[in-house]
Amino acid sequence: MVTVAGGRFAPGHLGELTRIVPFEMVDAVLAETGSVQRRVRALPSRVVVYLLLAAGLFAELGYGQVWRRLAAGLEGLAVASPTGAALAQARRRIGAAPLRALFELLAGPAACTATRGVYWRGLLVCAIDGTTMACPDTPANLAVLRKGGGHHGGTGYPLVRLLVLVGCGTRTLIDAVFGPTSSGETTYATGLLRSLRAGMIVLADRNFASQKLINAIAGTGADVLVRVKNGRKLPVCARYGDGSYLSRLGELKVRVVACEITIATSAGSRTGVYRLVTTLTDPACPASQIIKLYHDRWEIETAYLEIKSTILGGRVLRARTPAGLDQEIYALLVTYQALRIAITDATIAQPGIDPDRGSFTIALAAARDQLILAAGVIADTVIADTVIDLVGTIGRHVLADLLPDRRLRTNPRVVKRAISKFVAKGDRIRGPSYKATIGIHICPPADP
C-alpha cells in the first residue's frame, strides 16, 4: 500500500529520500521564508519544493516529465495534471529562499567519530575546491554571467562558479557558495569560513595557497594543509627530525614538507616534487602521514564528478534566469546531500566499511525507483519492540553491491572525452589505468 500525504499534497514527496527531507522540514523552511501559499492551490508550495528536488534525480527530463514520475505511484488518487506554464509559475512563486534554507539545514559531514575514513588523528578531514557549471545561453543569464574561455574558442555557455566545503570521508557537503566566474575561487572561499571551526583540517590545492586565505582559515580554529608552488620562498625557522621544517606565513607558524613522489607502473615510472604547508606543527605528527593525508583532497573531485557527471550527465542546467539558477543549484545540492546521507546511514553501522565504498550510482538509481513507486515516503509505525529501519531500500541496494576497497591505480593524463570526434585519435586518447606503487622521499631544506 502506498502511503503519502493527503489530498493535493500527495505528489509532494521524494520517495524514500523523504525520510531525510521530511514534510515537517519543508514546511518549516517555507514558513521561515514566507513562501507558504495563501490558499491551498493545485500546486501547494510543499509539492513544488519536492518537484524541484525530484528534478535533481532526473536531470535529463523536463519538469513536466519529472511531475509524471512523482505521480506515477499514486494510482487511484486524484492528482493534478499541471501544464508546463503552471509548473513554471509555481517555481517562480516560491523562489530560491526555501531551497537555500533547506540546504543549510541538511549541510554537514553526516558522520560520527566512529566512522572509518572520516577523521584523522581526531580531526574531521575536509576539502575546499571549486568548479564551474554551464547554464542556458539566454540574455537574462548573460546579463549576470559570462562564458568561459579556452583553447577551442570558449565553452559557448555562461558559467556559474561553485565552491564547496566537503567532508572527505563521506563526500557530504558542509557548505557551498556560488556565483559569476568574474570572481575567483579564493574570493568565494572566504564565504566558506563561516563553517570552519576547531577540530577540522582543511585540504586545498595550490590555487588556495594565498597567505591571506591560509591565515583566515587558521583564524577560525581549523587546521589547514595546502600545496604550494615549489619555488615559493618559505624561510627555515627550525628543522624537524623527519626532514620537514618550521616556517612562517606572516605571523602564522606553519610546517613545510617537501617531498619527491614516485609512481611506478608496468609502463614505467614518474617522479614529481611537491611542497605542502600545514598548521600541524606538532613534531609528534610524522611528515610521512601528512603527505599521505593530502591525497584525501581528491575526494572533493569525486564529489564534483557525482554531481556533474553522474547526476547531470554533463548537461547544462535548466534555468534560463539567474533567479531560477539560484533555485535549481540549491535544489541540486539538497538532492545530492540527501543521497550522500542515505549512503552514510547505510554504511555507518557496518564495522570496517568506509562510506566511500557506497556506490553513488546505485544509490541514485534506487532513489529514482523509490520515487516512481512512491515507496517509503512515510515510515511504518513503530510497534512495541520493532526496530526502526534506518538503512531502507536505498541502503540495502548500496550494501548489496559495495565498491571494492580503494585500489592503488594510476591513469596517464590523456583526453577521456574529446571535444570533437575528429581529433579523438592517437595514443593520448582514453589511456588505460595501471596498478601502481608509490614511493615517498622527504627532501630536507638545503643548509643556508
Secondary structure as the mmCIF struct_conf table of DSSP 4:
data_model
#
loop_
_struct_conf.conf_type_id
_struct_conf.id
_struct_conf.beg_label_comp_id
_struct_conf.beg_label_asym_id
_struct_conf.beg_label_seq_id
_struct_conf.end_label_comp_id
_struct_conf.end_label_asym_id
_struct_conf.end_label_seq_id
HELX_RH_3T_P HELX_RH_3T_P1 GLY A 7 PHE A 9
TURN_TY1_P TURN_TY1_P1 ALA A 10 PRO A 11
HELX_RH_3T_P HELX_RH_3T_P2 GLY A 15 ARG A 19
TURN_TY1_P TURN_TY1_P2 ILE A 20 ILE A 20
BEND BEND1 VAL A 21 VAL A 21
HELX_RH_AL_P HELX_RH_AL_P1 PHE A 23 GLU A 32
TURN_TY1_P TURN_TY1_P3 THR A 33 GLY A 34
BEND BEND2 VAL A 36 VAL A 36
BEND BEND3 ARG A 38 ARG A 39
BEND BEND4 ALA A 42 LEU A 43
HELX_RH_AL_P HELX_RH_AL_P2 SER A 45 LEU A 57
TURN_TY1_P TURN_TY1_P4 ALA A 59 GLU A 60
BEND BEND5 LEU A 61 LEU A 61
HELX_RH_AL_P HELX_RH_AL_P3 TYR A 63 ALA A 71
TURN_TY1_P TURN_TY1_P5 ALA A 72 GLY A 73
TURN_TY1_P TURN_TY1_P6 GLU A 75 GLY A 76
BEND BEND6 LEU A 77 LEU A 77
HELX_RH_AL_P HELX_RH_AL_P4 GLY A 84 ILE A 94
BEND BEND7 ALA A 96 ALA A 96
HELX_RH_AL_P HELX_RH_AL_P5 ALA A 97 LEU A 106
BEND BEND8 GLY A 108 GLY A 108
TURN_TY1_P TURN_TY1_P7 THR A 113 ALA A 114
BEND BEND9 THR A 115 THR A 115
TURN_TY1_P TURN_TY1_P8 ARG A 116 VAL A 118
STRN STRN1 TYR A 119 TRP A 120
TURN_TY1_P TURN_TY1_P9 ARG A 121 GLY A 122
STRN STRN2 LEU A 123 ALA A 134
HELX_RH_AL_P HELX_RH_AL_P6 PRO A 139 LEU A 142
TURN_TY1_P TURN_TY1_P10 ALA A 143 VAL A 144
STRN STRN3 ARG A 146 LYS A 147
TURN_TY1_P TURN_TY1_P11 HIS A 151 HIS A 152
BEND BEND10 GLY A 153 GLY A 153
BEND BEND11 GLY A 156 TYR A 157
STRN STRN4 PRO A 158 GLY A 167
TURN_TY1_P TURN_TY1_P12 CYS A 168 ARG A 171
STRN STRN5 THR A 172 PRO A 180
TURN_TY1_P TURN_TY1_P13 THR A 181 SER A 182
BEND BEND12 SER A 183 SER A 183
HELX_RH_AL_P HELX_RH_AL_P7 GLU A 185 ALA A 189
HELX_RH_3T_P HELX_RH_3T_P3 THR A 190 SER A 195
TURN_TY1_P TURN_TY1_P14 ALA A 198 GLY A 199
STRN STRN6 MET A 200 ALA A 204
HELX_RH_3T_P HELX_RH_3T_P4 ARG A 206 PHE A 208
HELX_RH_AL_P HELX_RH_AL_P8 GLN A 211 GLY A 219
TURN_TY1_P TURN_TY1_P15 THR A 220 GLY A 221
STRN STRN7 ASP A 223 VAL A 228
TURN_TY1_P TURN_TY1_P16 ASN A 230 GLY A 231
STRN STRN8 ALA A 238 ARG A 239
TURN_TY1_P TURN_TY1_P17 GLY A 241 ASP A 242
BEND BEND13 GLY A 243 GLY A 243
STRN STRN9 TYR A 245 LEU A 249
TURN_TY1_P TURN_TY1_P18 GLY A 250 GLU A 251
STRN STRN10 LEU A 252 THR A 265
TURN_TY1_P TURN_TY1_P19 SER A 266 ALA A 267
STRN STRN11 GLY A 268 THR A 278
BEND BEND14 THR A 279 THR A 279
TURN_TY1_P TURN_TY1_P20 PRO A 283 ALA A 284
BEND BEND15 CYS A 285 CYS A 285
HELX_RH_AL_P HELX_RH_AL_P9 ALA A 287 TYR A 294
HELX_RH_3T_P HELX_RH_3T_P5 HIS A 295 ARG A 297
HELX_RH_AL_P HELX_RH_AL_P10 TRP A 298 LEU A 305
HELX_RH_PI_P HELX_RH_PI_P1 GLU A 306 ILE A 311
TURN_TY1_P TURN_TY1_P21 LEU A 312 GLY A 314
HELX_LH_PP_P HELX_LH_PP_P1 ARG A 315 LEU A 317
BEND BEND16 ARG A 318 ARG A 318
BEND BEND17 ARG A 320 THR A 321
HELX_RH_AL_P HELX_RH_AL_P11 PRO A 322 THR A 347
TURN_TY1_P TURN_TY1_P22 ILE A 348 ALA A 349
BEND BEND18 GLN A 350 GLN A 350
TURN_TY1_P TURN_TY1_P23 PRO A 351 GLY A 352
HELX_RH_3T_P HELX_RH_3T_P6 PRO A 355 ARG A 357
BEND BEND19 GLY A 358 GLY A 358
HELX_RH_AL_P HELX_RH_AL_P12 PHE A 360 LEU A 373
TURN_TY1_P TURN_TY1_P24 ALA A 374 ALA A 374
BEND BEND20 GLY A 376 ILE A 378
HELX_LH_PP_P HELX_LH_PP_P2 ALA A 379 VAL A 382
TURN_TY1_P TURN_TY1_P25 ALA A 384 ASP A 385
HELX_LH_PP_P HELX_LH_PP_P3 THR A 386 ILE A 388
BEND BEND21 LEU A 390 VAL A 391
HELX_RH_AL_P HELX_RH_AL_P13 GLY A 392 ALA A 400
TURN_TY1_P TURN_TY1_P26 ASP A 401 ASP A 401
HELX_LH_PP_P HELX_LH_PP_P4 LEU A 402 ARG A 407
STRN STRN12 ARG A 409 THR A 410
BEND BEND22 ARG A 413 ARG A 413
STRN STRN13 VAL A 415 VAL A 415
BEND BEND23 LYS A 416 ARG A 417
BEND BEND24 ILE A 419 ILE A 419
HELX_RH_3T_P HELX_RH_3T_P7 LYS A 421 VAL A 423
BEND BEND25 GLY A 426 GLY A 426
TURN_TY1_P TURN_TY1_P27 ASP A 427 ARG A 428
STRN STRN14 ILE A 429 ILE A 429
BEND BEND26 ARG A 430 ARG A 430
HELX_LH_PP_P HELX_LH_PP_P5 GLY A 431 SER A 433
STRN STRN15 TYR A 434 LYS A 435
STRN STRN16 THR A 437 ILE A 442
HELX_LH_PP_P HELX_LH_PP_P6 PRO A 444 ASP A 447
#
